[in-house]
Amino acid sequence: MANDSRELVQRTDGIDPQDEPSVEWGWHGGFPRGSIIAGWTVVVIMFIMLIGNHTGRTEDLWLIGVGILLAAALVLQSLRKRHAWRR
């Protein structure tokens, strides 16, 4: 006869589902390569958006500023990944 209790399976891998809810359904990780590709895609799109029919320069300044900040963050992330900070 099947047990109809709603208890979660006890895990022995040392990861608490309260701290990391994705453990319950079996996925735990990130998309480091995908996030870098998406970041550079957004930078390129932001600079392409400079070509347009807007008349003011406020939009241009925001697009350039945010694009440069995002590109700097991506370069910094790449440098940190290559040269890990070790104690």
Contacts in CASP RR format, 6 or more apart in sequence:
PFRMAT RR
TARGET T0000
AUTHOR 0000-0000-0000
METHOD contacts of the structure
MODEL  1
MANDSRELVQRTDGIDPQDEPSVEWGWHGGFPRGSIIAGWTVVVIMFIML
IGNHTGRTEDLWLIGVGILLAAALVLQSLRKRHAWRR
8 17 0 8 1.000
8 24 0 8 1.000
11 17 0 8 1.000
11 23 0 8 1.000
15 23 0 8 1.000
15 28 0 8 1.000
16 23 0 8 1.000
17 23 0 8 1.000
17 24 0 8 1.000
20 28 0 8 1.000
22 28 0 8 1.000
22 29 0 8 1.000
36 74 0 8 1.000
36 77 0 8 1.000
36 78 0 8 1.000
39 70 0 8 1.000
39 74 0 8 1.000
40 71 0 8 1.000
40 74 0 8 1.000
42 67 0 8 1.000
42 70 0 8 1.000
43 67 0 8 1.000
43 70 0 8 1.000
43 71 0 8 1.000
43 74 0 8 1.000
46 63 0 8 1.000
46 66 0 8 1.000
46 67 0 8 1.000
46 70 0 8 1.000
47 63 0 8 1.000
47 64 0 8 1.000
47 67 0 8 1.000
49 63 0 8 1.000
50 60 0 8 1.000
50 63 0 8 1.000
50 64 0 8 1.000
54 60 0 8 1.000
END
